[in-house]
Every structure is written in C-alpha cells, then in structure tokens.
Amino acid sequence: MHTDQTIFAASVPATSSSNKLLKDIFYQETGAEYFQAVEKAREKVIDFLYNTRQPFSGIKPATIRDAVYSINLDTPLTDYDELLTEVNEIFIKHATAFHLPQYIAHLNCPVVIPALAAEVIISAINSSQDTYDQSAGGTFIERRLIDWTAREIGYTNADGIFTSGGTQSNLMGLLLARDHFAVNTLGHSIKKDGLPPQAQRFRIFASDKAHFSNLKNAALLGLGEQAIVKIQTDKRFRMDAQALKAAIEEQLSQGNIPVAIVATAGTTDFGNIDPLKSIAAIAAEYRLWMHVDAAYGCGLLLSNKHRRLLDGIALADSITIDYHKSFFQPISSSALLVKNKSTLELVKHHADYLNPEEQDYDELPAQVNKSITQITRRFDALKLWCTLRIMGKHKLGIYTDMMIDTAAATAALLQQDPDFDLLSSSDLGILVFRFKPGSVKTDLSALNQAIKKSLFFEGSFIVAGTKVDGNFYLKFTILNPVTTVADIRKILEAIKSRGYSLIEGE
C-alpha cells in the first residue's frame, strides 16, 4: 500500500543531476524536496502539539543564549533531520505554548486551523500585496475582507489596509489625524512640506490606560511624547469623558492645538472599553479626529451577545483591528480602517517602477497606495479568508462569548476568595488582582512578583503582571476558548499555594 508521500514523490520529477545546485529553490523540479521538508517540519509541530504538557520549559535566558551562539552558522547541516533536531533543541521544545490553558498571560491567542492551512499557501507562493501584478486575486481578497470588516463596524464609505500589528495601525491612525488636520485646518501639506511650525503644539488625548504605542508613535511622527495628553480614568479604568473635555479646554487655554482623541476598545491591562459615544460627541464638538484602538476589543464585532459594548465605534474616523488577537489568527494579521476612504490619499506616494502616477488604478489596483511602512507585504488576508469560509463569523463569536463568560466567572471566584484582591471587572477577559492573605503582613508587590517569577521558571503556569499606582499586581488574560473555569481554579490554587510557601520561606 502506497503512502501519500510515496505517491507524491513518484508524481514529481526528481531534480536532475545537473541541477543539484538548485535543489533548495522552490520551483517545478524540486517538489519532492519541498514535500519532504514540509512533512518533517509538520512532524515537529505535531510532536509539540501532542507532547507539550506545560506552557514553558523553564529554561533560563543565559542557557538558551549560549546554545544559540555556540552554533557555527558558516557550516551548513547535512539534511532536514539534522536541521530540525537543532531547531527543536534551541526553539520548539522551549517555545511558549499559547494553546494550553495554563498560559493566561498576554494577548496571545490560540490559532485556528483554517488559518494554519492558509499559512502553507502564503509562504510557498509568496505573493506580495503591494501591486496587482504581484498578487492578482490577493488584492481583491484583502479588499473584500476590509469591506467585510467595515460593514461589521457600521461604515458605509470606508477603506483600509492590512498591517503588521496594532502599533503600526495606531501609527497610521495618528498620522492620518495629524496630516488631515494640517491640510484641512492649516492649509499645510505635511507630506510635501514637512511639519508646520505649529506642530510642537499639536495635542492628542488618550486615557492613562491606553496603549504605550501612542507615545512611541507621537515621537515617530515628530510631535514628541509631550503631544500625548493622558486623561484620567474612572473606577473601571475607562477614559473619563468629563475629564477629557476639561483637558481639551485646558490645552486650548495654554495655546496648544487639539488634533485627535484616541479611544480604547479593550485596554491592555483591564480589557475595558472607553465610552465611545461620549468621546465621539466631544470629538465632534471640537472637530477632532477620533481614532479607536480596538486591537483587542474588535472581537466583539463577532458577538451577538456582547456587540453592544462597541456602540459608537462607527463614529470614529479610524479604527485599529487586530485579527491576530481576537479573531484567532496567526501573527501577523492586523488592519487600519478609515471611515472616509478619501483620507487614504494622504499617504499615497508614487514610484514609476511600481505605481506610476498616470496609472489607471481601477484597471490595475495597487494596495501600496494605502500603506505607510510596508511596500513588500505578505498576503496575511488569506488566513482570515480561509477562517471565515470554513468557520464563519458565528462560530468565532461563540468563542468570544465563551471567553467573556469565563472571565466573568473568574472575577466571581476572585471576589469570593479572601486571599485575593481584584481591582476591576472586565468588559472582555483581562483581570488584574493580587494574592493578599489577610492574616499576613508582608510586601505584597514583592510577594506577587515572586509568585509570578517562580511559576514561570517552573514552567507550570504563565501569568502576567502589571503595576497600578506603583503597586505590582498579577494579571490574567483570558483569550483561549479552551480554558475553563476548572482550569482557572487550578491556576488560582497554584498561586495561593506558591504564595503561602514563599511566605513560610521568609
């Protein structure tokens, strides 16, 4: 009986002896080599999937660093068995297993299988999304998915582009806000003439719990971190709309120039959503660009049960969407959408060899016209296409609901246990808390840091941590529909047990 591999090998011409030099190039004579390489890599992935029992091996950075740097890159290995044994030793066996319920730290989701099938196609065919002659159908698959996402948001005249991640999408949103303001209010083209003299007084408003990329992006845009005005949050760590309005008035009184507001739909530390409708009303009142960082909260677009939490998002001028967080896509898969498609003209540049100015872009479309930092760009949209075509929006929405329900149940467990101090409930799935045994007097920040570090290097459980008002807290990020309340109980028991052991060890 023939295996699939022997049948495949028999149907593919072997590389001729004169072309042995080219045996590693992916072309029509090397199909057998490609199949063998991918099959052996697949075996390592399956081994990782079935035999990984805890989220981390516990290896220390110095150990893995020495192993990597001891390898002589100038001496090639003999075959794929040798290669993959090496890769297994220095990467796979120590890789963080995001698919396990014991991993509950950062915004890393497990990935869906249709997207993994797409990755095989994407990497081998290796299309670039910048122009039609490099992508053909890929151009329209990406555009259709942007249109689909825009429809889910509630946009009617929108456009957008896939990006590398939320930071790039947020950068693009702020760049459009800056340039739109300069052109429409100051009559100044930053693209052509650089920053206007007034730019040092441009101000962008974001909550004090918004993503740190706002500061980084303001610096990259030449405005400086001082352009970001941090707005205080309410008891659930959402932007306070009245404080926002007061801050805008304060900046105006100082002679500064309000340009944009960044609202967050799903904060990184608390998973809560700013009051989008109230912020949109303030943005309209002061004629400010409204950008919504929905890198995390975009998953609510899939949920019939919780979609209402995003009410008002369609009022934003631009929105960040991270499919590789809340749509269960492999990294990278993100997008920036704009309410008015004409605003993307602000980032269009022409090159005679790529997208000449005289070209008819209805006849030969070019996605590069919409991108700010990526010319050559992977066809990441195919992953989302395959996911929707096999699974559909409804099933993804059920996953979102499952995670939110698990987070609510986890919050209840924390509130009921006198050994834990929960800071806030979550709209999504992030809970910030600390181990706080009432009968023990100790440095709680140091104790909780020690719990996190001890569990991590043991490899048994990975939880995150953050600081609130200078105090260290543990953080759960529930972004895996496989994770159950029973799994959560085990993690909480491990935290308590380790905490008491550390106290006794003092």
C-alpha positions, 0 to 999 in steps of 0.5 A: 500500500502506497503512502501519500508521500510515496505517491507524491514523490513518484508524481514529481520529477526528481531534480536532475543531476545537473541541477543539484545546485538548485535543489533548495529553490522552490520551483517545478523540479524540486517538489519532492524536496519541498514535500519532504521538508514540509512533512518533517517540519509538520512532524515537529509541530505535531510532536509539540502539539501532542507532547507539550504538557506545560506552557514553558520549559523553564529554561533560563535566558543565559542557557538558551543564549549560549546554545544559540551562539555556540552554533557555527552558522558558516557550516551548513547541516547535512539534511532536514533531520539534522536541521530540525533536531537543532531547531527543536533543541534551541526553539520548539521544545522551549517555545511558549505554548499559547494553546494550553490553558495554563498560559493566561498571560498576554494577548496571545491567542490560540490559532485556528486551523483554517488559518494554519492551512492558509499559512502553507499557501502564503509562504510557498507562493509568496505573493506580495500585496503591494501591486496587482501584478504581484498578487492578482486575486490577493488584492481583491481578497484583502479588499473584500475582507476590509469591506467585510470588516467595515460593514461589521463596524457600521461604515458605509464609505470606508477603506483600509489596509492590512498591517503588521500589528496594532502599533503600526495601525495606531501609527497610521491612525495618528498620522492620518489625524495629524496630516488631515488636520494640517491640510484641512485646518492649516492649509499645510501639506505635511507630506510635501512640506514637512511639519508646520511650525505649529506642530510642537503644539499639536495635542492628542488625548488618550486615557492613562490606560491606553496603549504605550504605542501612542507615545512611541508613535507621537515621537515617530511622527515628530510631535514628541511624547509631550503631544500625548495628553493622558486623561484620567480614568474612572473606577473601571479604568475607562477614559473619563469623558468629563475629564477629557473635555476639561483637558481639551479646554485646558490645552486650548487655554495654554495655546496648544492645538487639539488634533485627535482623541484616541479611544480604547476598545479593550485596554491592555491591562483591564480589557475595558472599553472607553465610552465611545459615544461620549468621546465621539460627541466631544470629538465632534464638538471640537472637530477632532479626529477620533481614532479607536484602538480596538486591537483587542476589543474588535472581537466583539464585532463577532458577538451577538451577545456582547456587540453592544459594548462597541456602540459608537465605534462607527463614529470614529474616523479610524479604527485599529483591528487586530485579527491576530488577537481576537479573531484567532489568527496567526501573527501577523494579521492586523488592519487600519480602517478609515471611515472616509476612504478619501483620507487614504490619499494622504499617504499615497506616494508614487514610484514609476517602477511600481505605481506610476502616477498616470496609472489607471488604478481601477484597471490595475489596483495597487494596495501600496497606495494605502500603506505607510511602512510596508511596500513588500507585504505578505498576503496575511488576508488569506488566513482570515479568508480561509477562517471565515469560509470554513468557520464563519463569523458565528462560530468565532463569536461563540468563542468570544462569548465563551471567553467573556463568560469565563472571565466573568466567572473568574472575577466571581471566584476572585471576589469570593476568595479572601486571599485575593484582591481584584481591582476591576471587572472586565468588559472582555477577559483581562483581570488584574488582582493580587494574592493578599492573605489577610492574616499576613503582613508582608510586601505584597508587590514583592510577594506577587512578583515572586509568585509570578517569577517562580511559576514561570521558571517552573514552567507550570503556569504563565501569568502576567503582571502589571503595576497600578499606582506603583503597586505590582499586581498579577494579571490574567488574560483570558483569550483561549476558548479552551480554558475553563473555569476548572482550569482557572481554579487550578491556576488560582490554587497554584498561586495561593499555594506558591504564595503561602510557601514563599511566605513560610520561606521568609 
